[in-house]
C-alpha cells in the first residue's frame, strides 16, 4: 500500500543512449555487360536487353546490342539477390537469371550495399 501512495521509491538510473536516425533507401550499383548470340554462336545485332531487379522491376532503360552482339548497362537500384536479364528480338525472347554478389567499397552506416559486376553470354533459343 505504501508503494501505491508514493512512499517507497526505487533508485533511479540515468541511461544515456545515442540515437542515430538514417533517412534513405538501400541501394547498390550494377555494372552488367554481355554478349547475345544465336544457336550457331553468331552475334545478334539489335537485340533489346532489359535488366530487371527487385520485384522484377526494370533497373535501367532498355539497350540494344551492337554489331558484335555486345551490350553494357550501368544502374543504381534497390539491392536484390537475383537479377533477370531479358533479351528480345523480333523472332525470340529469352531471359537469364543471375545471382548477385556485392563488393563493398564504402564503409559506414549508410545504405550503400556495394557494387555488383556481371559479365554474361546469352544464347537465344531461336
ZIGI-V526637 format. One record per pair of residues at least 6 apart in sequence whose ideal C-beta (glycine too) atoms are under 6 Angstrom apart, sorted by the first residue. I is the first residue (numbers start at 1). J is the second residue. If there is no record, write none. Layout:
BEGIN
I_J, I_J
END
This chain:
BEGIN
2_8, 24_111, 26_79, 26_111, 26_113, 27_76, 28_79, 28_102, 28_113, 28_114, 28_116, 29_76, 29_115, 30_75, 30_116, 31_74, 31_117, 32_51, 32_73, 32_118, 33_72, 33_119, 34_71, 34_120, 34_121, 35_69, 35_70, 35_121, 36_44, 36_47, 36_65, 36_69, 36_87, 36_122, 37_43, 37_69, 37_123, 38_44, 38_124, 38_126, 43_68, 43_69, 44_69, 45_65, 45_67, 46_64, 47_65, 47_87, 47_89, 48_62, 48_64, 48_88, 49_63, 49_71, 49_87, 50_58, 50_62, 50_86, 51_59, 51_60, 51_73, 51_83, 51_85, 52_58, 52_84, 53_59, 53_77, 53_80, 53_83, 54_78, 54_80, 59_75, 59_77, 60_73, 60_75, 63_71, 63_73, 65_71, 79_113, 82_97, 82_99, 83_98, 83_100, 84_95, 84_97, 85_96, 86_95, 87_94, 87_122, 91_126, 92_124, 92_126, 94_124, 96_122, 98_118, 100_116, 102_113, 102_114, 102_116, 103_114, 103_115, 104_114, 106_112
END
